[in-house]
Amino acid sequence: MIYTEEEEAPLPMPDKADPKPTIDERLDRLTARHEALTQTVELIAAMHRDNEKEFNQRFAENEKRFAKIAKAQEQDGEHIRALARIAEIHHERPSHLEGGPQ
């Protein structure tokens, strides 16, 4: 749009625009933001402490479970070795005791 001398371009800011905030108003806004951030940080810190406590509890529970599993695996290994030894002994038995050829 082209403006003529009779029709002026609108001002970049309306004449009734809000004046700039005073230094006190700016400090009040800054203080309010600071308080909100402080509360947010405190909340995040509390959540972190709760999460860490839960993590440590779960970690301890898992350690107990893994210890039980390791013990069961160790026992299974002993049983397998015993069965293997029984199979060896059975294989080495004289076949004539079972009615086979001498």
Rosetta blueprint (number, residue, H / E / L):
1 M L
2 I L
3 Y L
4 T L
5 E L
6 E L
7 E L
8 E L
9 A L
10 P L
11 L L
12 P L
13 M L
14 P L
15 D L
16 K L
17 A L
18 D L
19 P L
20 K L
21 P L
22 T L
23 I H
24 D H
25 E H
26 R H
27 L H
28 D H
29 R H
30 L H
31 T H
32 A H
33 R H
34 H H
35 E H
36 A H
37 L H
38 T H
39 Q H
40 T H
41 V H
42 E H
43 L H
44 I H
45 A H
46 A H
47 M H
48 H H
49 R H
50 D H
51 N H
52 E H
53 K H
54 E H
55 F H
56 N H
57 Q H
58 R H
59 F H
60 A H
61 E H
62 N H
63 E H
64 K H
65 R H
66 F H
67 A H
68 K H
69 I H
70 A H
71 K H
72 A H
73 Q H
74 E H
75 Q H
76 D H
77 G H
78 E H
79 H H
80 I H
81 R H
82 A H
83 L H
84 A H
85 R H
86 I H
87 A H
88 E H
89 I H
90 H H
91 H H
92 E H
93 R L
94 P L
95 S H
96 H H
97 L H
98 E H
99 G L
100 G L
101 P L
102 Q L
